[in-house]
Amino acid sequence: MKSIAELGDLRGKRVLVRSDLNVPLEADAEGSPAITDDGRIRASVPTITALAEAGARVIVCAHLGRPKGAPEEKYSLAPVAARLGELLGRDVAFATDTVGDSARATVAAAQDGDVVLLENLRFNAGETAKSADARAEFAGRLAGLAEAFVSDGFGVVHREQASVFDVARLLPSAVGGLVETEVGVLRRLTTDPERPYAVVLGGAKVSDKLAVIDNLIRTADRLLIGGGMVFTFLKAQGHEVGTSLLEQDQVEAVAGYLELAKERGVEIVLPVDVVAATAFSADAEHEVVGVDAIPADRMGLDIGPRSSELFAEKLRDCRTVFWNGPMGAFEMAPYAAGTKALAAALVDITSGGGLTVVGGGDSAAAVRQLGFTDDQFGHISTGGGASLEYLEGKDLPGLTVLDES
């Protein structure tokens, strides 16, 4: 993959940057959309700044949410443009469409060092079209705005989409600093990681993680499992799980992985207690129970205090840890303790010189919401799905296409 330096002198050139600005929004007191975690915007700033300072006319494109190929006001990138400008310390011109009249006029007005943000890519059906021809048509219009392309949205490099894949085939292309850093860290996890190497997996669905579990049983020393997905593991061990999240159709597969891990000498660590509640609510009645005593009318919403201690103990001697997925419903205070304890255990490893990687998505949002700062961890990824697919050993289209260019 070419670096930005290999694109040559960019002064006066229009450079299209694919960033990942897909941040969470909530309505503020006035009902206007407000960004609740600007981590991905912050992560995009260094590459955009470097290009602007090199005299490029920077055209940033990104998506937000999952609109259905047409404009939806709630998914507008306008709030992101404002926040990006604050973080850059310079004005960001916002085009109210992606490849239409506003985009062309805004780009045409840009001077050397200016930054333009185009409206949500997914307001155009061609961005995510399954048809290669439809994607190519949209990519051609997008590429027509620029003279070079920089791929810097790690959270989307596992998608074969117009702005990630097809545009790179139409313009001189390079990888941005954010993607370079992400790939460098993931290579450390997959190429002779310092051991002991532990992976902590949480989140809701075990079906989303089976492929990465299959691969990690061959590379990691320990797997620690929490979150909603753990109840399928507990069921596979013969425990009753009450009304907890359960993927019954995955129980047999999970039982097979438990056996395979035992054969390979990989330790799988499961909770010994959980916080069980009568409903998925912060106000619901809840109690700590052993995993062998979950009441039939209750659901597990966090790992319990003994499990938090167990997980911390199992991580204490580790030199490399990758974590993807919270340990519970951390958004609600009664069920945040497990995730907070895990984050604290990773902070200790980092301070001792170990490599800790927080794998994007909900995990990144959780550590910030719970009062931790990014610099307390070795690396906080901007792409949970992309990180997992990389660890699965999959080719990521947004990276392979850059190898071709």
C-alpha positions in Angstrom: 0.0 0.0 0.0 1.3 3.4 -0.9 1.7 6.0 1.8 0.6 9.6 1.4 4.2 10.7 0.8 4.3 8.5 -2.3 1.5 10.5 -3.9 4.1 13.3 -4.4 3.5 17.0 -4.1 -0.2 17.6 -3.3 -0.2 21.4 -3.2 -3.2 22.6 -5.1 -4.5 19.1 -5.8 -8.0 18.0 -4.9 -7.6 15.0 -2.6 -10.6 12.8 -1.6 -10.3 11.3 1.8 -12.5 8.4 2.9 -12.8 8.9 6.7 -14.9 7.0 9.2 -17.1 9.7 10.9 -19.9 7.3 11.9 -20.4 8.7 15.4 -23.4 8.1 17.8 -25.9 10.9 18.0 -28.6 11.7 20.5 -31.1 14.6 20.7 -30.1 17.4 23.0 -32.4 19.5 25.2 -33.5 21.5 22.2 -34.1 18.3 20.1 -31.1 18.9 17.9 -28.7 16.0 17.2 -25.7 16.0 19.5 -22.6 13.8 19.2 -22.2 11.6 22.2 -18.7 10.1 21.4 -16.4 12.0 19.0 -13.6 9.4 19.1 -13.8 8.6 15.4 -13.7 12.3 14.4 -10.7 12.8 16.6 -9.0 9.9 15.0 -9.5 11.3 11.6 -8.0 14.7 12.4 -4.2 13.9 11.9 -4.5 12.7 8.3 -6.8 15.6 7.3 -4.5 18.1 9.0 -1.4 16.7 7.3 -3.1 16.9 3.9 -4.3 20.5 4.5 -0.9 21.6 5.8 0.6 20.1 2.6 -1.5 22.5 0.6 -4.1 19.9 -0.7 -7.7 20.8 -1.2 -9.1 18.2 1.1 -12.5 16.6 0.3 -13.7 14.4 3.1 -16.4 11.8 2.5 -18.0 9.5 5.1 -21.2 7.9 6.1 -23.4 8.1 9.2 -25.9 5.5 10.3 -27.9 3.3 7.9 -30.1 5.5 5.6 -31.7 3.5 2.7 -29.9 5.2 -0.2 -31.8 8.5 0.1 -31.5 11.6 2.2 -32.7 11.4 5.8 -32.3 14.5 8.0 -31.5 12.5 11.1 -28.4 11.1 9.4 -27.0 14.3 8.1 -23.3 14.9 8.6 -23.9 18.6 9.4 -23.2 18.2 13.2 -20.1 16.3 12.3 -18.9 19.1 10.0 -19.2 21.5 12.9 -17.3 19.3 15.3 -14.6 18.5 12.8 -14.0 22.2 12.3 -13.6 22.7 16.0 -11.1 19.9 16.2 -9.2 21.0 13.2 -9.1 24.6 14.3 -10.3 25.7 10.8 -13.5 26.1 8.9 -14.9 23.1 7.2 -17.1 23.8 4.2 -20.1 21.5 4.2 -21.7 20.3 0.9 -25.4 19.5 1.3 -25.1 16.6 -1.2 -22.4 14.1 -2.1 -21.9 14.3 -5.9 -24.5 16.9 -6.9 -24.5 20.7 -7.5 -23.6 21.6 -3.9 -20.6 19.2 -3.8 -19.3 20.4 -7.2 -19.7 24.1 -6.2 -18.2 23.7 -2.7 -15.2 21.7 -4.1 -14.7 24.3 -6.9 -14.6 27.1 -4.3 -11.9 25.4 -2.2 -8.5 26.9 -2.0 -5.2 25.3 -1.1 -5.4 24.0 2.5 -9.2 24.1 2.7 -11.3 21.3 4.0 -14.7 20.3 2.5 -17.0 17.6 4.0 -19.5 16.0 1.7 -23.0 15.0 2.9 -23.6 11.4 3.9 -22.4 8.9 1.3 -25.2 6.5 2.0 -27.8 9.1 0.8 -26.8 7.6 -2.5 -27.9 4.1 -3.4 -24.8 3.5 -5.4 -22.5 3.6 -2.3 -23.7 0.3 -0.9 -25.2 -1.3 -4.1 -24.7 -5.0 -4.6 -24.4 -4.3 -8.3 -20.8 -3.6 -9.3 -22.1 -1.4 -12.2 -24.2 0.7 -9.8 -21.3 1.1 -7.4 -18.9 2.0 -10.3 -21.3 4.6 -11.6 -21.4 6.4 -8.2 -17.7 5.9 -7.7 -17.0 7.6 -11.0 -19.0 10.7 -10.0 -17.2 10.8 -6.6 -13.8 10.3 -8.2 -14.6 13.1 -10.6 -14.4 15.6 -7.8 -10.7 14.8 -7.0 -7.3 14.0 -8.4 -6.1 11.6 -5.7 -7.6 9.3 -3.1 -6.6 8.6 0.5 -8.2 5.7 2.4 -8.4 6.6 6.1 -11.6 5.0 7.3 -10.5 1.8 9.0 -14.0 1.1 10.2 -15.2 0.5 6.6 -12.2 -1.2 5.0 -14.0 -4.6 5.3 -16.8 -3.3 3.0 -16.7 -3.6 -0.7 -18.4 -0.2 -1.2 -18.0 2.5 -3.8 -16.1 5.1 -1.6 -13.9 2.4 -0.1 -13.2 0.0 -3.0 -14.2 1.3 -6.4 -12.9 4.8 -6.1 -9.4 3.4 -5.2 -9.3 1.9 -8.7 -10.1 5.2 -10.4 -7.6 7.6 -8.7 -3.9 7.5 -7.6 -4.5 6.1 -4.1 -2.7 5.8 -0.8 -3.4 4.7 2.7 -3.9 7.3 5.5 -2.1 7.5 8.8 -5.1 6.1 10.8 -5.4 3.0 8.6 -1.6 2.5 8.7 -1.6 2.6 12.5 -4.6 0.2 12.8 -3.1 -2.4 10.4 0.3 -2.1 12.2 -1.3 -2.9 15.6 -3.4 -5.8 14.2 -0.2 -7.3 12.6 1.3 -7.3 16.1 -1.7 -9.3 17.3 -1.5 -11.8 14.4 2.3 -12.1 13.9 4.1 -13.6 16.9 2.4 -11.6 19.6 4.2 -11.3 23.0 2.8 -13.9 25.3 0.7 -14.7 27.2 -1.8 -13.4 24.7 -5.4 -13.1 25.8 -8.5 -12.1 23.9 -11.6 -10.8 25.7 -14.9 -11.1 23.7 -18.2 -9.7 24.8 -21.3 -8.1 23.2 -24.6 -9.5 22.4 -24.4 -12.3 19.8 -22.1 -15.2 19.8 -23.0 -15.8 16.1 -21.1 -12.6 15.2 -18.0 -13.9 16.9 -17.8 -17.6 15.9 -15.5 -17.1 13.0 -13.0 -15.1 15.0 -13.2 -17.6 17.9 -12.4 -20.4 15.4 -9.2 -18.5 14.4 -8.2 -17.4 17.9 -8.3 -20.9 19.3 -5.3 -21.4 17.0 -3.4 -18.2 18.1 -4.4 -17.0 21.5 -3.5 -18.5 24.9 -6.7 -17.5 26.7 -10.2 -16.5 25.6 -12.3 -14.6 28.2 -16.0 -14.5 27.3 -18.6 -12.1 28.7 -21.6 -10.0 27.6 -24.8 -11.4 26.2 -22.9 -14.0 24.1 -21.7 -15.8 27.2 -25.1 -17.3 27.9 -24.9 -19.5 24.9 -21.6 -20.8 26.3 -23.1 -21.4 29.7 -26.0 -23.2 28.0 -23.5 -25.4 26.2 -22.0 -26.3 29.6 -25.5 -27.4 30.8 -26.5 -24.4 32.8 -29.9 -22.9 32.8 -29.8 -19.2 31.7 -33.3 -17.9 32.6 -34.5 -15.3 30.2 -31.0 -14.2 29.3 -30.0 -13.6 25.6 -29.5 -17.1 24.1 -28.8 -18.3 20.6 -30.2 -21.8 20.9 -29.1 -22.7 17.3 -25.5 -22.0 18.2 -25.3 -24.1 21.4 -23.9 -27.2 19.6 -21.3 -25.1 17.7 -20.2 -23.4 20.9 -19.9 -26.8 22.6 -17.6 -27.9 19.8 -15.4 -24.9 20.3 -15.2 -25.5 24.0 -14.0 -29.1 23.2 -11.6 -27.9 20.5 -10.0 -25.3 22.9 -9.5 -28.0 25.5 -7.7 -30.2 22.9 -5.5 -27.3 21.8 -4.6 -26.2 25.3 -6.3 -22.9 25.0 -8.0 -21.7 28.2 -11.6 -20.4 27.8 -12.6 -18.4 30.9 -16.3 -17.9 31.6 -18.0 -16.0 34.4 -18.7 -17.7 37.7 -21.5 -15.2 38.6 -23.7 -12.7 36.9 -26.0 -9.7 37.7 -29.5 -11.1 37.0 -32.4 -8.7 36.6 -36.2 -9.1 36.1 -36.1 -6.9 33.0 -33.8 -5.1 30.6 -34.0 -1.9 32.7 -31.9 0.1 35.1 -34.8 0.2 37.4 -35.5 -3.5 37.4 -35.0 -5.6 40.5 -31.6 -7.3 40.2 -29.2 -9.5 42.2 -25.8 -11.3 41.9 -26.2 -15.0 41.4 -23.9 -17.9 40.5 -24.0 -19.0 36.9 -25.5 -22.3 38.1 -28.3 -20.5 39.9 -29.8 -18.0 37.4 -33.6 -17.8 38.2 -35.9 -18.8 35.4 -37.6 -15.4 35.4 -34.3 -13.3 35.3 -31.8 -12.3 32.6 -28.1 -11.8 33.1 -27.1 -8.3 32.3 -23.5 -8.1 33.5 -20.7 -10.4 34.8 -20.7 -10.4 38.6 -18.0 -9.2 41.1 -16.3 -12.6 41.5 -16.1 -12.9 37.7 -14.6 -9.4 37.5 -11.9 -10.6 39.9 -11.4 -13.8 38.0 -11.0 -12.0 34.7 -8.5 -9.5 36.2 -6.5 -12.4 37.6 -6.4 -14.3 34.3 -5.2 -11.1 32.6 -2.6 -10.1 35.2 0.4 -11.9 33.6 -0.6 -11.2 30.0 1.7 -9.2 27.7 -0.9 -8.8 24.9 -4.7 -8.4 25.2 -7.3 -7.7 22.6 -10.8 -6.8 23.8 -13.9 -6.5 21.7 -17.4 -6.2 23.3 -18.6 -5.0 26.7 -19.1 -7.4 29.6 -22.7 -6.2 30.2 -25.3 -3.5 29.4 -22.8 -0.8 30.5 -25.2 2.0 29.4 -27.2 1.3 32.5 -25.3 2.0 35.8 -26.4 -1.3 37.6 -24.8 -3.3 34.8 -21.6 -1.3 34.2 -19.3 -2.7 36.9 -18.0 -5.7 34.9 -17.0 -3.6 31.9 -15.4 -1.0 34.2 -13.4 -3.6 36.0 -12.2 -5.1 32.8 -11.1 -1.8 31.5 -9.2 -1.1 34.7 -7.4 -4.5 34.4 -6.3 -3.5 30.9 -5.0 -0.1 32.2 -2.8 -2.0 34.6 -1.4 -4.1 31.8 -0.7 -1.0 29.7 1.1 0.7 32.6 3.2 -2.4 33.0 4.4 -2.2 29.4 2.0 -4.7 27.8 0.1 -4.1 24.6 -3.7 -3.6 25.1 -6.0 -3.1 22.2 -9.6 -2.1 22.6 -11.4 -3.3 19.5 -13.7 -0.4 18.5 -17.5 0.0 18.5 -19.2 -0.4 21.8 -16.0 -1.2 23.7 -14.5 2.1 22.7 -17.6 4.0 23.7 -17.8 2.1 27.0 -14.3 3.0 28.2 -14.9 6.7 27.4 -18.3 6.7 29.0 -16.9 5.0 32.1 -14.3 7.7 32.6 -11.2 6.2 31.0 -9.0 8.1 28.5 -7.7 6.8 25.2 -4.1 7.1 26.3 -4.6 4.7 29.2 -4.7 1.9 26.6 -2.2 0.8 24.0 -4.6 1.4 21.1 -8.3 2.0 20.7 -9.4 0.9 17.3 -12.0 2.8 15.3 -13.3 -0.3 13.6 -14.7 -3.2 15.6 -16.0 -5.2 12.6 -12.9 -4.6 10.6 -10.7 -5.6 13.5 -12.6 -8.9 14.0 -12.4 -9.7 10.3 -8.7 -9.0 10.2 -8.2 -11.4 13.2 -10.3 -14.0 11.4 -7.7 -13.9 8.7 -10.0 -12.5 6.1 -8.9 -10.3 3.2 -10.4 -6.8 3.7 -11.4 -5.3 0.3 -10.5 -1.7 1.2 -7.0 -2.8 1.9 -6.5 -5.4 -0.9 -7.6 -2.8 -3.5 -4.8 -0.4 -2.2 -2.3 -3.2 -2.7 -3.4 -3.3 -6.4 -3.2 0.4 -7.0 
